[in-house]
Amino acid sequence: MRSLGLSQPERNKVVLDFTRTIIFFDQSGEIQLAMKLEVLQQDLLPAIQSVSRSVGVKSTLPVLGNILLATESSRLKIAATNLEIGVIKLISAKITEDGEITIPAKIISDLIASLPATTITIETNGDLVKITANKFSAEINGIPASEFPVIPTSTEDSVSFKRQILKDYARVMFAASGDGGRPVLTAILTSAHLGKLDLVATDGFRLAHQQVILPEQKVSFKSLIPKKTLEEVLRIIDEDSADEVLLSTSANQNQIIFNIGKTIVSSRLIEGNFPAWEKIIPTEYKTRIIVDRVSLAQAIKLASVFAKTEANVITFDISQEVIVSSETKELGAQTNELDCQIEGEPLKIAFSAKFLADAVSASDAASLMIEFSTPLSPALIKPIGIEGLEYIVMPVRQS
């Protein structure tokens, strides 16, 4: 853009008034529209607090520490990103002048939280943001919105499902790894094909799988979604009243996009080859038990008291009854008999108490069906009454 023959200080002050629209030129010579709007504090605060969780607080790029405020289709768009995950919120506002600016996340969050429930006026003058409410007034230095990264919002070729299905992620996420050494294991595989949605997580020692039927959905894709992204999505779904969720990938297939009511969550996908999880799930068993889930969880918790100094190992001895035991040389030993339905051959098998407890507590099923093959083969856990949900836990080799 030509400089209009003015010096830099003069050019920063140039204002052109075309009817109602006020235009500023920033230091790079880019056009900035002066923004002015009114919004309710009780609408603005929760939106700012929600997107603030995705601000790039440790970034070397100052704009990533800011929240984007922009007018869009007679609404206020509020957005933040750390380049891994981006969140956009759209809220109602009375728009007088269209425009956009970014403002430090902590300052705007603390400021709006300290104001009472009233109407707030936000207007810009170049990179300066003026906020007024009743007799209060503040001016904050912003950064031009042109420096803010673009957050993908595509909904083409999207999968549509009820919001409750997002809760199904919570049933499998615990099995994802927390070790960044193998990034693919920190992700939840999300695969849509032929009207079925498979959610899979594993850390190499356990696996969680939930299959959901999506009637009339023809879109197919396979994505590795970071666990942190899904944790944020689950927080947002509790904040939004939308009944339907749209799930799609960006044009270059490296971003996953959740459209949840007036909220958009976009995240980078993890690249790599996820383990062939279908081959891990046992297809045969020699021993099967059906047990009350709460009783089993209590037995595991009691056994853990004596297992803490011995690699957290507890043992199942299955014959005419099921005995859960654990022992340490320093503390002693305990046994606990479970009321179960038992089918098949006698078996003695040991597990990590934590891995087993996580699988048992991940669902709210009343009863669990657990299938075993050999002392060194993975156990298959199926919560009874929850279609398509299953867990795999690898046993521990006994000395």
Stockholm file with secondary structure:
# STOCKHOLM 1.0

chainA/1-399         MRSLGLSQPERNKVVLDFTRTIIFFDQSGEIQLAMKLEVLQQDLLPAIQSVSRSVGVKSTLPVLGNILLATESSRLKIAATNLEIGVIKLISAKITEDGEITIPAKIISDLIASLPATTITIETNGDLVKITANKFSAEINGIPASEFPVIPTSTEDSVSFKRQILKDYARVMFAASGDGGRPVLTAILTSAHLGKLDLVATDGFRLAHQQVILPEQKVSFKSLIPKKTLEEVLRIIDEDSADEVLLSTSANQNQIIFNIGKTIVSSRLIEGNFPAWEKIIPTEYKTRIIVDRVSLAQAIKLASVFAKTEANVITFDISQEVIVSSETKELGAQTNELDCQIEGEPLKIAFSAKFLADAVSASDAASLMIEFSTPLSPALIKPIGIEGLEYIVMPVRQS
#=GR chainA/1-399 SS CCCTTCCHHHHHTCEEEETTEEEEECTTSCEEECCEEEEEHHHHHHHHHHHHTTCCTTCSSGGGGEEEEEEETTEEEEEEECSSEEEEEEEECEEEECCEEEEEHHHHHHHHHHSCSSEEEEEEETTEEEEEETTEEEEEECBCGGGSCCCCCCCTTCEEEETHHHHHHHTTGGGSCCCTTSGGGGEEEEEEETTEEEEEEECSSEEEEEEEECTTCCCCEEEEEEHHHHHHHHHHHHHCCCSEEEEEECTTSSEEEEEETTEEEEEECCCSCCCCGGGTSCCCCSEEEEEEHHHHHHHHHHHHHHHTTTTTEEEEEESSSEEEEEEETTTEEEEEEECEEEEESCEEEEEEHHHHHHHHHSSCCSEEEEEECSTTSCEEEEETTSTTEEEEECCBCCC
#=GC SS_cons         CCCTTCCHHHHHTCEEEETTEEEEECTTSCEEECCEEEEEHHHHHHHHHHHHTTCCTTCSSGGGGEEEEEEETTEEEEEEECSSEEEEEEEECEEEECCEEEEEHHHHHHHHHHSCSSEEEEEEETTEEEEEETTEEEEEECBCGGGSCCCCCCCTTCEEEETHHHHHHHTTGGGSCCCTTSGGGGEEEEEEETTEEEEEEECSSEEEEEEEECTTCCCCEEEEEEHHHHHHHHHHHHHCCCSEEEEEECTTSSEEEEEETTEEEEEECCCSCCCCGGGTSCCCCSEEEEEEHHHHHHHHHHHHHHHTTTTTEEEEEESSSEEEEEEETTTEEEEEEECEEEEESCEEEEEEHHHHHHHHHSSCCSEEEEEECSTTSCEEEEETTSTTEEEEECCBCCC
//
